Each structure stands twice: as structure tokens, then as C-alpha cells.
């Protein structure tokens, strides 16, 4: 009579993991070891890894027994992928073989097995821990290297193990062979110490001011200018004034990056992604047979810096429409459909001349003539700040910088105060920055005086602003007012916001 044993693990994903039941059945007969339940290649290969790990951990190898072993992963219609199923498969087999007692406290088991029985780190452990807690589990056993990551989730008993033997001994007698609990992992609120600061860039005061506004309100910006004028330096300096993420925001970011790499730094720093302009459409927005996140999702709650913006594929640029507007990206493939978070600040940089510079200062015309509409109108309409970055006087490049009015520390405090004002005003609506405001939010939280309203309407008519641009101007003006510690949007705030409108 065959014996059935059951363990549990979780298939991680960006939004929410799925609890997977791992069932093991052992029946007499010619040797066979099969894994069923829509298992991917890496999961199917667990048969050989588990067999070798069991043998080198002092247990009879499944291949030495005349028995038919069936491992079922359910739900059967959920794709299982990755080596994290090794440990739950091994424990289920040992329980079915009578090597472990069947009455145990339910635990979520995660880990890849080396051939010698060591546990190796896997991807997506933070998503696993969050899904385990949501599903009602309180005990999670993970590889030692992943324990700190899993312990980011409050209210979970996380135990790190180094080998399969450690896990088996703990499950047999948790008192005599305990696996130590990992204390809850704290996330320090640190600012990014960027190697470049705004003080390192001579001149370009208008561009610096625009990037401060972008950091304060999380607005999209485009840096336009000839090569060598400091566009990339300005974008990198922006990192140094972005406030640390809140714990909830940091957990969202870390869960995404956990799926991209098995080990990563636990930090509250906003991500900064800078894909090369040869990156494909799939690399940028995500995709694959089984949908996986791309750069727009890896930049969630941070910055997506796209240098040489028009040199990206036209298809890739147009794919930015949805994330720039809805702050999510929807990926539909034959293997499934997924909606990934993609709430980022877009900082684009472009040289309006593909060849040599012709000396014109009309950068919008030069861009239009050079790239012939490579960047579509709908994309430009979603960018809040057009920031020219022109050549500076050569004499100023050799002068010592005595201007200490815009130190990194002072700019950080300026951005922090502006973010605090926005959070106090918008927090009850579930948003924290001006860029996230809807039309209703604008109507109810940004009252405009008659003078400001008339100026806005007249300017919108003369500039032929779309309704989207009209509301984006209000958002930028509100951010400028927050930087100025003003409760209402005044005429100077609106005039400054209007001068940043994209020029095409």
C-alpha cells in the first residue's frame, strides 16, 4: 500500500505568491521518479538534485529503491518554475518513505539543494514570506542566506538552515535540534550618497531647478542639449536628493528585486535604472512566455533614466504610454497575463543632433528635424518638464565653485519639506505626491484664485495644451508652491510651471 505525504511551498510572483501543495506518493514497482503539475525545466531537474542530496545526507537514494515515486505540485494549472521546490520535494519524499513523522506543524519550505545536501539561496523569498503570512502560515524555513530577506515580513517565524540534514533534524525533534529564529529585519532610512552632486555641475541652473521640482513632486523630465553639457551628470546627481522610501514602498521594491536576483542589499534607497538604448522592447517593459518584469517595473518607486532617448526602439518608447499614465504595465502572453507595478520618475536625456552640432539653440526644432517624429506626441505629452542643457562659458569650467547655496544637504531638506506638505494634503486620498493626483484630486485639493485661473486658461489656449498637459501644468505649479512653502498656487508658480512645458 502506497503512502502519501504532503508539504507546502510558494511559487513567488511580483504581486502575490501562490501556495503550492507538494504531495509525494511511493508505490512498489520498477523505479520511476516523476514530477507532475505544470513544472518548468528547473523544477523537473529537482529529481536528480534531490536524489543526490538525499544520498549524500545519509539517506537511501530514491534511485536505489524499487519503487515508483510521484511528486504532484498543485494547483496543477499554475506554472511552477525555479529550483526552490527542491527542499519541499525532499521532505515530502522522506515523510512518505517513513524517515520523518507525518504529524508536524505546517511550515512553508523553500530552498535549492546542492548535490551534497547544502541549501542554496533562491529568488523571490520576500514574495514567498509575504504570501505565507497572507495564507495564514507562521513558520517558514529558508536557506540561511535568504533568512534576513524573509525576516523583512513582520509576524513571521523565519528559520534559516544550512543543509538538508539540519532541516530533517529540526522536523524530527525541534527541541533537541532547533533552527534559530531570525530577528525581524530593519530597513534603515538612508539617503543615497551619489558620486556626483549638483554642485559638481557648473551652470545649468534652470536644469538643476527643474530636477529639484521633479524630485519633490515625482514629475517626469527630459534633458535636452548637445553632447558633453552635463545631462548624464545631472541625472545621476538627482539620486542624491531623492528621499528614502517608506517601509511599505521599500518592501514593494525589494520584493520585485528579490525575483530578479537571489541575493540583494536590503535598503530604503529609491532604485535608479539606466537601460542602454539598445535594450529591447521586452527588456524595457517586460514579457516572455511566462511574463516577467522589465526595467519599468525594476524602477518602481524610483527613477528610470533613459539616455539617448530617441535611439530606443520606437515600439519600446510607445510602450511607455501605459506605465507613465496608469503607473502599471500589463503584459499579455500565451503563457499568461500579468499586471506589474511601474510607478517611476522618467528622466530622459537626448542630444537633438544625431551628427555634429549645427549651432542652433532651437533644440525642439533640431530634435524634430533630426529624429523626424521618433518620439511620439503622446509620450512627450506625458513629460512634465522640458529642461534645456546648453553649453556653459568655458571660463567658468576652470573656476572654483564657491556657491554653497545648493548643497546636497540643503536640497535634501527642501525636497523633504515639499514631500511632507504633499503627504499631509493628499495622504487621506491614498497618494503622497502631486504627480499622482487625478483630476478630482486637483479640483478638490488645489484651489486656484481667479487671477491664476484666468492666466492658466489664456496660456493653455495660446500654447494649445491638451487636457492632459493642462492638468500636468497645475500639478507642477502645485509642487513649485510646496517648495516655496505656500498654501496656494500663485502667479509666479504657474508662470514657472508653464516655462517647463515640452516644446515640439
PETARA-V109987 format. One line per field, one symbol per residue. psi: psi as a letter, one per 20 degrees, with the letter a starting at -180 (. if undefined). Layout:
psi: ???
This chain:
psi: pqppqprqapoqrggprppppoppppqqaqpqoqpqllprghhhihghgggggggijjqpphiiqnqoppppoqpijpppqrjiigghggggghghijiqqhnqppqpppqpprhjjqpqqrqjhghggghgghijqippprqghighghjhpqjpopppqhrhhggggghgnighmqoqqpqppqopnqqpnqiprhhiopblhghgghhggghgjlqqqppprrqjijghggghhhhijpqqqrgggghgghhghhhhqhprpoqjppqopmqqijprgghgirbrgopqqahhhhjpjbpoonqlgiiqqhhgghiigghhgikrppoorhirpqoqqlnrppoqpqoiphcqpjiqinhggggghgilkhoqghghijphooopnrqrphhihiqqoiojhmqgghhghggggghhggghhihijjriqhhiprgggghiimpprgghggggggghghilqrhghghhgggghhgghhhjlqhqprghgghhhhiiqpp.
